[in-house]
């Protein structure tokens, strides 16, 4: 093979779905770590707002041509697209960063794995999708893992109403992303860059309203130097690169197989929290993680048989 005939490194990279999807979930796990590191460096609202403004500025030069072609679809479905961006991008990240001011990254990333469970429940209740016994077993396992994590290994605390406020807020974040994911079933046919750009625009606009309210109440408080680096990270890696890599991964191996890689988010997030933040990994984290991942695996396997 001559030098000219050898595949370029970039082409090889974008042809490897496993590497792309692993990096996607690594960046998503890093999003929670960045949110924890941002406490005291930049406000939750400012982090969310600057993140989406930065992401919008980064994506616009690449999205201009497909966005112009898809403008009729954007206008026709603007309310749907705006709602998806507001709930899935602003709602999820704002509440997750808020949760991180009260609870650990390890808790948050494990609780984040409740999202596929909520999606399955919504699909069953709202759309009457068929459910197999193995799916029900998987859902119960995953929910048990989340409960174990939320209560610190003491499920009885749920009955006493003694759940950490941060863990409760994270459940609200999971609900936001589950609603967003369900809404994707009505996604209009358009280039993925156009779709991403409109959602990022909506997220920047909605979070901008919150930021202006914060400024009106407390004045402008700019991020610290460290806070700016964290904003740059979440704007570029979890917001843009992860979306690009995930979209390419779905193209290569399909949505069902690519979706299973999301189970790596709590694993990467936990490892990063331990290595970078010195957080402790307790027995109930390990048990909860195993239950969540095992439950989702069983439920997904059964779901593929149904479809």
C-alpha positions as CSV (number, residue, x, y, z in Angstrom):
1,X,0.0,0.0,0.0
2,X,1.4,3.4,-1.0
3,X,1.3,6.5,1.2
4,X,-1.4,8.0,-1.1
5,X,-3.6,4.9,-0.7
6,X,-3.4,4.8,3.0
7,X,-6.6,5.9,4.8
8,X,-6.3,9.3,6.5
9,X,-6.3,9.2,10.4
10,X,-9.5,11.3,10.4
11,X,-11.3,8.9,8.2
12,X,-10.3,5.9,10.3
13,X,-11.3,7.8,13.5
14,X,-14.8,8.6,12.1
15,X,-15.2,5.0,10.9
16,X,-14.8,3.6,14.4
17,X,-18.2,3.7,16.1
18,X,-17.0,2.2,19.4
19,X,-14.3,4.8,19.9
20,X,-16.7,7.6,18.9
21,X,-19.4,6.4,21.3
22,X,-17.0,5.8,24.1
23,X,-15.7,9.4,23.8
24,X,-19.2,10.6,23.6
25,X,-20.1,9.1,27.0
26,X,-16.7,10.1,28.5
27,X,-17.5,13.8,27.6
28,X,-21.0,13.4,29.0
29,X,-19.6,12.0,32.2
30,X,-17.2,14.9,32.3
31,X,-20.1,17.3,32.1
32,X,-21.2,16.4,35.6
33,X,-17.7,16.7,36.9
34,X,-17.4,20.1,35.4
35,X,-20.7,21.1,37.0
36,X,-19.3,20.1,40.4
37,X,-16.0,21.9,39.8
38,X,-18.0,25.0,38.8
39,X,-19.6,25.4,42.3
40,X,-18.2,28.7,43.6
41,X,-16.5,29.6,40.3
42,X,-19.6,30.4,38.2
43,X,-23.3,30.4,39.0
44,X,-25.5,27.5,37.9
45,X,-27.5,29.8,35.6
46,X,-24.4,31.6,34.2
47,X,-22.8,28.2,33.4
48,X,-25.9,27.0,31.6
49,X,-26.3,30.3,29.7
50,X,-22.6,30.8,28.6
51,X,-22.4,27.1,27.7
52,X,-25.2,27.4,25.1
53,X,-24.1,30.8,23.8
54,X,-20.6,29.3,23.3
55,X,-22.0,26.2,21.6
56,X,-24.1,28.4,19.3
57,X,-21.2,30.5,18.3
58,X,-19.1,27.3,17.6
59,X,-21.8,25.5,15.5
60,X,-23.2,28.3,13.4
61,X,-20.3,28.5,10.9
62,X,-20.7,24.8,10.1
63,X,-24.6,24.8,10.2
64,X,-25.2,27.8,8.0
65,X,-25.7,26.0,4.7
66,X,-27.9,23.1,5.9
67,X,-29.9,25.5,8.1
68,X,-30.7,27.6,5.0
69,X,-31.9,24.5,3.2
70,X,-34.0,23.4,6.2
71,X,-35.5,26.8,6.9
72,X,-39.0,25.9,5.8
73,X,-39.0,22.9,8.1
74,X,-37.6,25.0,11.0
75,X,-40.4,27.6,10.5
76,X,-43.1,24.9,10.3
77,X,-41.9,23.0,13.4
78,X,-40.4,25.9,15.4
79,X,-42.5,25.5,18.5
80,X,-41.7,21.8,18.8
81,X,-38.0,22.4,18.2
82,X,-37.9,25.3,20.7
83,X,-39.7,23.2,23.3
84,X,-37.2,20.4,22.8
85,X,-34.2,22.7,23.2
86,X,-35.8,24.4,26.3
87,X,-36.6,21.2,28.1
88,X,-33.8,18.8,26.9
89,X,-30.9,21.2,26.8
90,X,-31.7,24.1,29.2
91,X,-34.0,22.2,31.6
92,X,-31.8,19.1,32.0
93,X,-28.5,20.9,32.4
94,X,-29.8,23.7,34.6
95,X,-31.3,21.2,37.0
96,X,-28.3,18.9,36.9
97,X,-25.9,21.7,37.7
98,X,-28.3,22.8,40.5
99,X,-28.4,19.2,41.9
100,X,-24.5,19.2,41.9
101,X,-24.5,22.0,44.5
102,X,-26.1,19.6,47.0
103,X,-25.0,16.1,46.1
104,X,-22.0,14.2,44.7
105,X,-21.0,13.6,41.0
106,X,-21.1,9.8,41.6
107,X,-24.8,10.1,42.8
108,X,-25.7,12.3,39.9
109,X,-24.2,10.2,37.1
110,X,-25.8,7.0,38.5
111,X,-29.2,8.7,38.9
112,X,-28.8,10.0,35.3
113,X,-29.1,6.3,34.3
114,X,-32.7,6.5,35.3
115,X,-33.5,8.4,32.1
116,X,-33.9,5.2,29.9
117,X,-36.2,3.8,32.6
118,X,-38.4,6.9,32.5
119,X,-38.5,6.8,28.7
120,X,-39.7,3.2,28.8
121,X,-42.4,4.0,31.4
122,X,-43.6,7.0,29.4
123,X,-43.7,4.9,26.2
124,X,-45.8,2.3,27.9
125,X,-48.2,4.7,29.6
126,X,-48.6,7.3,26.9
127,X,-48.3,5.1,23.7
128,X,-49.2,1.7,25.0
129,X,-46.1,0.1,23.6
130,X,-45.9,-3.6,24.2
131,X,-43.9,-4.7,27.3
132,X,-42.4,-8.1,28.0
133,X,-41.9,-9.6,31.4
134,X,-38.1,-9.3,31.0
135,X,-38.6,-5.5,30.4
136,X,-40.5,-5.2,33.6
137,X,-37.8,-7.1,35.5
138,X,-35.2,-4.8,34.0
139,X,-37.2,-1.7,34.9
140,X,-37.6,-2.8,38.5
141,X,-33.9,-3.6,38.8
142,X,-32.9,-0.2,37.4
143,X,-35.3,1.6,39.7
144,X,-34.0,-0.3,42.6
145,X,-30.5,0.8,41.7
146,X,-31.5,4.4,41.6
147,X,-33.4,4.2,44.9
148,X,-30.3,2.6,46.5
149,X,-28.1,5.4,45.3
150,X,-30.6,8.2,46.2
151,X,-31.0,6.9,49.7
152,X,-27.3,6.1,50.4
153,X,-28.1,2.4,50.8
154,X,-31.1,3.0,53.1
155,X,-34.3,2.7,51.0
156,X,-36.4,3.2,54.1
157,X,-35.5,6.9,54.0
158,X,-37.9,7.3,51.1
159,X,-40.8,6.5,53.4
160,X,-39.5,9.1,55.9
161,X,-39.0,11.7,53.3
162,X,-35.4,12.1,54.1
163,X,-33.8,12.2,50.6
164,X,-31.0,14.6,49.9
165,X,-32.4,17.7,48.1
166,X,-29.7,17.4,45.4
167,X,-30.8,13.8,44.6
168,X,-34.4,14.9,44.3
169,X,-33.4,17.7,42.0
170,X,-31.5,15.2,39.8
171,X,-34.6,13.2,39.4
172,X,-36.3,16.3,38.0
173,X,-33.4,16.6,35.6
174,X,-33.8,13.0,34.5
175,X,-37.5,13.8,34.0
176,X,-36.7,16.7,31.7
177,X,-34.4,14.6,29.5
178,X,-36.9,11.8,29.4
179,X,-39.6,14.2,28.1
180,X,-37.1,15.5,25.6
181,X,-36.3,12.0,24.4
182,X,-40.0,11.2,24.0
183,X,-40.4,14.4,22.0
184,X,-37.8,13.3,19.5
185,X,-40.4,10.9,18.0
186,X,-41.9,14.0,16.3
187,X,-38.5,15.3,15.1
188,X,-39.0,16.7,11.6
189,X,-36.8,15.4,8.7
190,X,-33.8,17.8,8.5
191,X,-30.0,17.7,8.6
192,X,-28.8,16.9,12.1
193,X,-26.7,20.2,12.1
194,X,-29.8,22.2,11.5
195,X,-31.7,20.4,14.2
196,X,-28.8,20.8,16.7
197,X,-28.4,24.5,15.9
198,X,-32.1,25.3,16.5
199,X,-32.1,23.5,19.8
200,X,-28.9,25.2,20.9
201,X,-30.4,28.5,19.9
202,X,-33.6,27.8,22.0
203,X,-31.4,26.7,24.9
204,X,-29.3,29.9,24.8
205,X,-32.5,32.0,24.6
206,X,-34.3,30.3,27.5
207,X,-31.2,30.2,29.7
208,X,-30.6,33.8,28.8
209,X,-33.9,34.8,30.3
210,X,-32.9,33.1,33.6
211,X,-29.5,34.9,33.4
212,X,-31.0,38.3,32.9
213,X,-33.3,37.6,35.9
214,X,-30.2,36.7,37.9
215,X,-28.4,39.9,36.8
216,X,-31.4,42.0,37.7
217,X,-31.5,40.5,41.1
218,X,-27.8,40.3,42.0
219,X,-25.9,42.2,39.3
220,X,-23.4,40.8,36.8
221,X,-21.1,38.2,38.4
222,X,-18.6,37.0,35.8
223,X,-17.1,33.5,36.0
224,X,-13.6,33.2,37.6
225,X,-10.7,32.1,35.4
226,X,-11.3,28.5,36.3
227,X,-15.0,29.1,35.6
228,X,-14.3,30.3,32.1
229,X,-12.3,27.1,31.4
230,X,-15.2,25.0,32.6
231,X,-17.6,26.9,30.4
232,X,-15.3,26.3,27.4
233,X,-15.2,22.6,28.2
234,X,-19.0,22.1,28.5
235,X,-19.6,24.3,25.4
236,X,-17.3,22.3,23.2
237,X,-17.1,18.7,24.4
238,X,-20.4,17.7,25.9
239,X,-22.4,20.1,23.8
240,X,-20.9,19.8,20.3
241,X,-18.3,17.0,20.0
242,X,-20.5,14.5,21.8
243,X,-23.5,15.3,19.6
244,X,-21.3,14.9,16.4
245,X,-19.8,11.7,17.6
246,X,-23.1,10.2,18.8
247,X,-24.8,11.1,15.5
248,X,-21.9,9.4,13.6
249,X,-22.1,6.4,15.8
250,X,-25.8,6.0,15.2
251,X,-25.1,6.2,11.4
252,X,-22.6,3.4,11.7
253,X,-24.3,0.9,14.0
254,X,-27.9,2.1,14.5
255,X,-29.7,3.8,17.3
256,X,-30.5,0.7,19.4
257,X,-26.8,-0.5,19.6
258,X,-25.5,3.1,20.0
259,X,-28.0,3.8,22.8
260,X,-26.6,1.0,24.9
261,X,-23.3,3.0,25.2
262,X,-25.2,5.6,27.3
263,X,-24.7,3.1,30.2
264,X,-21.1,4.1,30.2
265,X,-21.9,7.6,31.4
266,X,-22.2,6.6,35.1
267,X,-19.1,4.5,34.8
268,X,-17.0,7.3,33.3
269,X,-18.5,10.0,35.5
270,X,-17.8,8.0,38.7
271,X,-14.2,7.3,37.7
272,X,-13.6,11.0,36.8
273,X,-15.2,12.1,40.1
274,X,-12.9,9.8,42.1
275,X,-9.8,10.7,40.1
276,X,-10.3,14.4,39.8
277,X,-12.5,15.3,42.8
278,X,-11.5,12.7,45.3
279,X,-15.1,11.6,45.8
280,X,-15.6,8.3,47.7
281,X,-17.2,5.3,46.0
282,X,-19.4,3.5,48.5
283,X,-20.8,-0.1,48.4
284,X,-24.3,1.3,47.5
285,X,-22.8,3.1,44.5
286,X,-21.4,-0.2,43.2
287,X,-24.7,-2.0,43.9
288,X,-26.8,0.7,42.4
289,X,-24.6,0.9,39.3
290,X,-24.8,-2.8,38.7
291,X,-28.5,-2.8,39.2
292,X,-29.1,0.1,36.9
293,X,-26.9,-1.1,34.1
294,X,-28.1,-4.7,34.4
295,X,-31.7,-3.6,34.4
296,X,-31.4,-1.4,31.4
297,X,-29.5,-4.1,29.5
298,X,-32.3,-6.6,30.2
299,X,-35.0,-4.1,29.3
300,X,-33.3,-3.1,26.1
301,X,-32.7,-6.7,25.1
302,X,-36.4,-7.5,25.6
303,X,-37.4,-4.3,23.8
304,X,-35.5,-5.4,20.7
305,X,-37.4,-8.7,20.7
306,X,-40.7,-6.8,20.9
307,X,-39.8,-4.6,17.9
